[in-house]
Amino acid sequence: MKRLLFLIFISLVACTSTETYDLPPLPTLPSLEVPIVTTDSAGAVEETEKELRSLGLIPPLLDASSEDYIPAKITKVVDADTVDVLFEDGTTDRVRLLGVDVPETNNPNKSNEYGNITNLDCLTKWGNKANDYAEYTLGGKEVKLILDEAAGERGYYGRLLAYIEIDGYDFNETLIDHGYARVYEEGTATREELYMFSQDVAMIIGTGLWGDCEQKSERE
């Protein structure tokens, strides 16, 4: 119910301007009384996270222990949802971002893969924008790779599956927030529900590809 009310609120204040490039502003959230997170006990932190999730919110990831993430450096942004990394021990790997899917730029996109969007040229354009955003945000940066036991360690093509945290933020989710990507529902990711909420907001407001490509599809 809280999620429904929040989505109704967002739809009432949504803007009609959607053509943005680098960093479209995140939706303005209503004033909420957010409990203070303390580290006195694991239970208190868990309760706080549950309450925030019930409101469709989650704070930036807290610093994890060494067992919870793998430090790495981005050596190449292949595209917005695939990167090459260098580990501290000198080994390398290719990482597929969990839970997100960015429009193709070298292969054909599919109609209705992104909601009701049928304008494939528009999707390709936003795939390129997503790649530029990822290069600007991740290129050469130190990040934390967070694995997901539910998803498994590697995907079909042998790539390491991970969430990427940079400067305390979930980069995967920012792709959804800014309308550069859709939630990859075909795979398994424990953060899928959170990402779906972010996608719902982006679609209602018309952020990124959701506003630009849907409007062009309607005119076709």
JOVENBEL-V999447 format. One record per residue. N is the residue number from 1. RES is the residue in three letters. SS is DSSP state (H for helix, E for strand, C for the rest). PHI is phi in whole degrees, -180 to 180 (999 if undefined). D_LAST is the distance of its C-alpha to the last C-alpha in Angstrom with 2 decimals. Layout:
# JOVENBEL-V999447
N;RES;SS;PHI;D_LAST
N;RES;SS;PHI;D_LAST
This chain:
# JOVENBEL-V999447
1;MET;C;999;36.06
2;LYS;H;-63;36.28
3;ARG;H;-61;33.00
4;LEU;H;-62;31.33
5;LEU;H;-62;32.97
6;PHE;H;-66;31.94
7;LEU;H;-65;28.25
8;ILE;H;-63;28.52
9;PHE;H;-61;30.20
10;ILE;H;-62;27.53
11;SER;H;-65;24.76
12;LEU;H;-73;26.92
13;VAL;H;-102;27.39
14;ALA;C;-64;23.94
15;CYS;C;-94;22.57
16;THR;C;-96;19.08
17;SER;C;-80;19.46
18;THR;C;-127;18.08
19;GLU;C;-79;17.92
20;THR;C;-128;21.27
21;TYR;C;-121;22.82
22;ASP;C;-79;26.24
23;LEU;C;-132;27.46
24;PRO;C;-61;25.47
25;PRO;C;-64;28.09
26;LEU;C;-71;28.83
27;PRO;C;-62;28.56
28;THR;C;-75;31.72
29;LEU;C;-93;33.73
30;PRO;C;-68;36.06
31;SER;C;-64;39.76
32;LEU;C;-135;41.34
33;GLU;C;-86;44.89
34;VAL;C;-98;44.70
35;PRO;C;-65;47.95
36;ILE;C;-76;49.71
37;VAL;C;-85;49.70
38;THR;C;-119;53.19
39;THR;C;-108;54.44
40;ASP;C;-64;57.60
41;SER;C;-154;56.45
42;ALA;H;-62;53.65
43;GLY;H;-63;53.34
44;ALA;H;-65;52.65
45;VAL;H;-65;49.81
46;GLU;H;-63;48.35
47;GLU;H;-63;48.57
48;THR;H;-63;46.82
49;GLU;H;-63;43.93
50;LYS;H;-62;43.60
51;GLU;H;-66;43.51
52;LEU;H;-65;40.86
53;ARG;H;-64;38.71
54;SER;H;-66;39.06
55;LEU;C;-95;37.49
56;GLY;C;80;34.60
57;LEU;C;-122;36.33
58;ILE;C;-152;38.28
59;PRO;C;-69;40.19
60;PRO;C;-53;39.87
61;LEU;C;-57;41.76
62;LEU;C;-73;45.47
63;ASP;C;-55;47.48
64;ALA;C;-91;48.03
65;SER;C;-76;51.26
66;SER;C;-62;51.72
67;GLU;C;-78;51.24
68;ASP;C;-96;47.76
69;TYR;C;-146;45.98
70;ILE;E;-118;46.27
71;PRO;E;-70;46.43
72;ALA;E;-157;44.55
73;LYS;E;-118;43.28
74;ILE;E;-75;39.81
75;THR;E;-102;40.44
76;LYS;E;-157;36.94
77;VAL;E;-95;33.39
78;VAL;E;-68;31.85
79;ASP;E;-157;28.52
80;ALA;C;-66;27.82
81;ASP;C;-114;29.00
82;THR;E;-143;31.75
83;VAL;E;-138;34.79
84;ASP;E;-102;38.21
85;VAL;E;-132;41.23
86;LEU;E;-118;44.95
87;PHE;E;-90;47.39
88;GLU;C;-62;50.69
89;ASP;C;-86;52.69
90;GLY;C;92;51.00
91;THR;C;-81;48.89
92;THR;E;-128;45.15
93;ASP;E;-163;42.23
94;ARG;E;-108;38.47
95;VAL;E;-116;36.83
96;ARG;E;-103;33.64
97;LEU;E;-66;32.62
98;LEU;C;-77;32.92
99;GLY;C;80;30.34
100;VAL;E;-133;27.29
101;ASP;E;-142;24.58
102;VAL;E;-103;22.72
103;PRO;C;-54;19.63
104;GLU;C;-71;20.92
105;THR;C;-120;21.35
106;ASN;C;-108;23.46
107;ASN;C;-123;22.15
108;PRO;C;-65;18.76
109;ASN;C;-86;16.96
110;LYS;C;-118;15.94
111;SER;C;-62;12.95
112;ASN;C;66;14.13
113;GLU;C;-76;17.15
114;TYR;C;-109;16.33
115;GLY;C;60;15.80
116;ASN;C;-100;12.47
117;ILE;C;-74;10.70
118;THR;C;-119;8.82
119;ASN;C;-83;8.10
120;LEU;H;-73;11.53
121;ASP;H;-64;12.15
122;CYS;H;-66;11.99
123;LEU;H;-62;14.39
124;THR;H;-61;16.60
125;LYS;H;-59;16.85
126;TRP;H;-75;18.05
127;GLY;H;-63;20.33
128;ASN;H;-66;21.98
129;LYS;H;-64;22.36
130;ALA;H;-63;23.93
131;ASN;H;-63;26.26
132;ASP;H;-63;27.35
133;TYR;H;-63;28.04
134;ALA;H;-66;30.08
135;GLU;H;-62;31.99
136;TYR;H;-65;32.87
137;THR;H;-82;33.92
138;LEU;H;-107;35.65
139;GLY;C;-52;36.73
140;GLY;C;75;40.53
141;LYS;C;-92;40.97
142;GLU;E;-85;43.39
143;VAL;E;-136;41.72
144;LYS;E;-116;42.70
145;LEU;E;-98;41.37
146;ILE;E;-116;41.54
147;LEU;C;-84;41.58
148;ASP;C;-131;40.69
149;GLU;C;-58;43.17
150;ALA;C;-66;40.74
151;ALA;C;-85;38.32
152;GLY;C;89;41.13
153;GLU;C;-77;42.08
154;ARG;E;-134;39.86
155;GLY;C;-92;36.64
156;TYR;C;-60;36.00
157;TYR;C;-93;36.06
158;GLY;C;84;39.20
159;ARG;C;-80;37.70
160;LEU;E;-68;39.37
161;LEU;E;-100;37.32
162;ALA;E;-160;37.68
163;TYR;E;-89;36.53
164;ILE;E;-110;37.04
165;GLU;E;-107;38.90
166;ILE;E;-136;39.28
167;ASP;C;54;41.30
168;GLY;C;85;41.44
169;TYR;E;-114;37.69
170;ASP;E;-83;35.62
171;PHE;H;-62;33.26
172;ASN;H;-54;31.21
173;GLU;H;-69;30.50
174;THR;H;-65;29.58
175;LEU;H;-61;26.64
176;ILE;H;-71;25.41
177;ASP;H;-55;26.47
178;HIS;C;-91;24.57
179;GLY;C;74;21.27
180;TYR;C;-94;21.83
181;ALA;E;-149;22.28
182;ARG;E;-110;22.11
183;VAL;E;-75;25.27
184;TYR;C;-85;26.37
185;GLU;C;-76;27.32
186;GLU;C;-72;28.25
187;GLY;C;-101;31.32
188;THR;C;-115;34.27
189;ALA;C;-154;34.84
190;THR;C;-69;37.07
191;ARG;C;-93;34.91
192;GLU;H;-59;31.82
193;GLU;H;-62;32.37
194;LEU;H;-63;32.67
195;TYR;H;-65;29.55
196;MET;H;-63;27.59
197;PHE;H;-63;28.75
198;SER;H;-61;27.59
199;GLN;H;-67;24.14
200;ASP;H;-57;24.02
201;VAL;H;-64;24.87
202;ALA;H;-61;22.33
203;MET;H;-69;19.49
204;ILE;H;-66;20.84
205;ILE;H;-75;21.27
206;GLY;C;84;17.99
207;THR;C;-77;20.04
208;GLY;C;59;18.83
209;LEU;H;-64;15.94
210;TRP;H;-65;15.61
211;GLY;H;-84;14.65
212;ASP;H;-67;12.91
213;CYS;H;-76;10.70
214;GLU;H;-67;10.08
215;GLN;H;-64;9.01
216;LYS;H;-69;6.49
217;SER;H;-66;5.29
218;GLU;H;-67;5.55
219;ARG;H;-81;3.80
220;GLU;C;-72;0.00
